[in-house]
Each structure stands twice: as structure tokens, then as C-alpha cells.
Amino acid sequence: MKRAEVETTLARMSVVRQCGLLELGRSTFYYQPVGEDTYNLELMRLIDEEFTKRPFYGVPRMTARLRMMG
């Protein structure tokens, strides 16, 4: 990401101008990513486990399988 390229402390030009020159939206510059919650991590683990066993399952079949598992 280009965030590190924008100087905020001793900048001679505004963040708006710097982001414009980098073709980076200010919302992208200010965005703070949020980590995954435990529920989502558990779902990803289950999907990974099932996909490893059955890589030929598509989305509908994988969804049905996960619902069967509870």
C-alpha cells in the first residue's frame, strides 16, 4: 500500500495533495484494517478443512456441508 509514502509530520504539502499525486484516495489513506473475529476464523478453518478433503465441492455443496455440520 502507498500509505507509507505519504508524509504527515514534516510535510510541505497537504495530505490531500500528496494523495492526489499518488492517485490514492484519502479514505484509503485513513483506513484502519480490522482483524477477523473468532467466528469468522472458525468458519475459515472449517472451510479449509473441508476443501482439503473435498476440493471438488463448489459453493452450494460446501455451504450445504457446513450447514450439516452446524
C-alpha positions, 0 to 999 in steps of 0.5 A: 500500500502507498500509505507509507509514502505519504508524509504527515509530520514534516510535510510541505504539502497537504495530505490531500495533495500528496494523495492526489499525486499518488492517485490514492484516495484519502479514505484509503489513506485513513483506513484502519484494517480490522482483524477477523473475529473468532467466528469468522476464523472458525468458519475459515478453518472449517472451510479449509478443512473441508476443501482439503478433503473435498476440493471438488465441492463448489459453493452450494455443496460446501455451504450445504456441508457446513450447514450439516455440520452446524 
